[in-house]
Amino acid sequence: MKLLEKKAIEVLNKNWKNGFSIPCANLYPFQWFWDSGLIAVGFAHFDMDKAEKEIETLLDAQWENGFIPHIVFRSETDSYFPGADFHRSDLHPQSSKKYKTTGMTQPPVTGFVLKELYKISQNKVKTLSYIETVIDKVYLNHEYFFNNRDPKNEGLVYIYHNWESGTDNSPIWDDVWDTMNPPEYTFERRDTTHVDASQRPSKREYDHYLHIIEIAKKHNYDDKKIAELSPFLIQDPLFNAVLIKSNRSLIELYTLIGNNKDKIKQLHDWQEKSIKSFNNKLFDEEIGTYVHYDLRNEKLLKYVSSSSFSPLFAGIPTKERAMSMVKIMIDKFGGSHQYMCASFDPDSERFNPKKYWRGPVWVNLNWMLYRGLNEYGYSDLSERIKKDTIEIIEKNGFYEYFDSRKEMHKNGKAGYGGNNFSWSAALLIDLIHS
Ligand code: DGY
């Protein structure tokens, strides 16, 4: 086994807290939805029990309506803001009675993660019987999305907060912030005591983040009210691509399990409708790739980000569209001076290669793009992304995000945000084995 893989295993074992994993020490001290899912993919390669437990504990915090929260507050610590007392999930009548959580969600990776576990497993019979014990909860989660997050019945679900997107401070949201004027809240940030403030969102951005939550809380996190009132209401290509990918995995897994005709039929119906609307609504012909749709202000947000390419991971684009996407990816993000793939358009004046989701390279998006490009037959480009990902980790460590400019990597200081970050380790293990 390579030294780098050994180190990755160490990172994961260290962040394992007896039943679940934290994304990294200090900065993120609880269980996060999409982190947990991606972490499970890494564990599956060397400790399937932990992989299964990770998903099981996440689903244990599911609400009665199928909703899965973005953070499960599993311990009392004040090293994170905003904590459980700010989010107040108890306001929602169907929230978890067992755990304090947030009232927002994150990209629904669980479905495709279960399929990954099955693929990696050396004992498929055992893994499939585990999957049988949890799969209905994931189905219920998808049902929640299509029944509550799709007011126009299009097969596309909305997110009502930038933290739901996973791409927390993407420059795309600047357009939404321009439509808002939240109060100046007084609060004590914790993230900037753990990480250099220049790598994190600004105070004013946090005012916007908190304000949206206040509106949702005022209405006890009622989905209908949120759809009606939230200033942030976005159909996000990454979020919907992940849902579609997970939907497909559920179809495959239920088919393996057998006896679930009705659910399979429903999943197919959702799938068909979602892919159709996705292609009709989120593809921008002028730019040549997918973009975000602002459902509150009824307009496309015409920016290229790594999320623009995530539909490749879910098999959404036609071959022709994939070709156009690949061209943009190479032209904008693939120069020899760059590591792939920056999280935001390097040609934009909003691009910042050090600041969280405003430019740096993220391992989770790279992993999805690697998979997607392979599926579409672009093996040279997918290999480039795999090689770049391994190289930036090798040079800097298991950071949360990395500078996309190669020149910055000379002294091993181009890794930013949290160190010993779980999904960077987990997905590196998966990449090494792929
Ligand atoms: C943070 O605190 O920045 C988290 O990503 C929110 O989910």
Boltz pocket constraint, residues with backbone or C-beta under 6 A from the ligand:
constraints:
  - pocket:
      binder: B
      contacts: [[A, 27], [A, 70], [A, 81], [A, 163], [A, 168], [A, 191]]
      max_distance: 6.0
